Amino acid sequence: MGSVEVKHSGSVAVVAVMEPQMVYEKLESIQQQVGELIQKGARRVVINLSAVQMMDSSGVGLLMELNRKLDQQGGILKLAAVQPRIRSLLSMTRLDRVLDVHENEGDAVASFSAPQSLPPRDRSGS
């Protein structure tokens, strides 16, 4: 039910977006459910985008907002199973330089155990 399915793998919350389109009209449920996870203390979040075939600027904005919220709480957002069309969009918007993007959900979850799990970020302006 809903446009996302949430499961946990250890300390990692895995959110599978079930909606084929991450566009303005369909983002409220995704935003609400992931926002609740963050409010309840989730600090390691993987968003599985394998079902997402189309994303508009609102979808990109939502990913940026969720990343910002997690970052403010000392958390990390990672993306998994991004389709080529969406990967191209992330590259064009340079969001792929901010978010850690993985080929599949398993790799994204496992990367939290890797020695360097924080993506490089310019924090000099903070």
ChimeraX attribute file (.defattr): number of C-alpha atoms within 10 A of each C-alpha:
attribute: neighborCount
match mode: 1-to-1
recipient: residues
	/A:1	5
	/A:2	10
	/A:3	17
	/A:4	18
	/A:5	14
	/A:6	15
	/A:7	10
	/A:8	13
	/A:9	10
	/A:10	9
	/A:11	12
	/A:12	18
	/A:13	21
	/A:14	26
	/A:15	24
	/A:16	22
	/A:17	20
	/A:18	18
	/A:19	19
	/A:20	15
	/A:21	17
	/A:22	24
	/A:23	17
	/A:24	14
	/A:25	10
	/A:26	15
	/A:27	16
	/A:28	12
	/A:29	13
	/A:30	22
	/A:31	16
	/A:32	11
	/A:33	17
	/A:34	20
	/A:35	16
	/A:36	12
	/A:37	15
	/A:38	19
	/A:39	13
	/A:40	9
	/A:41	11
	/A:42	19
	/A:43	20
	/A:44	19
	/A:45	26
	/A:46	26
	/A:47	23
	/A:48	26
	/A:49	22
	/A:50	20
	/A:51	16
	/A:52	19
	/A:53	15
	/A:54	15
	/A:55	17
	/A:56	13
	/A:57	13
	/A:58	15
	/A:59	20
	/A:60	17
	/A:61	13
	/A:62	18
	/A:63	19
	/A:64	16
	/A:65	14
	/A:66	18
	/A:67	19
	/A:68	15
	/A:69	18
	/A:70	21
	/A:71	13
	/A:72	10
	/A:73	14
	/A:74	10
	/A:75	17
	/A:76	24
	/A:77	25
	/A:78	25
	/A:79	24
	/A:80	23
	/A:81	22
	/A:82	22
	/A:83	15
	/A:84	10
	/A:85	13
	/A:86	19
	/A:87	15
	/A:88	13
	/A:89	17
	/A:90	19
	/A:91	12
	/A:92	10
	/A:93	12
	/A:94	11
	/A:95	17
	/A:96	15
	/A:97	13
	/A:98	17
	/A:99	20
	/A:100	19
	/A:101	24
	/A:102	18
	/A:103	14
	/A:104	15
	/A:105	23
	/A:106	14
	/A:107	13
	/A:108	25
	/A:109	24
	/A:110	12
	/A:111	16
	/A:112	18
	/A:113	9
	/A:114	9
	/A:115	7
	/A:116	9
	/A:117	14
	/A:118	16
	/A:119	14
	/A:120	11
	/A:121	9
	/A:122	8
	/A:123	6
	/A:124	5
	/A:125	4
	/A:126	4
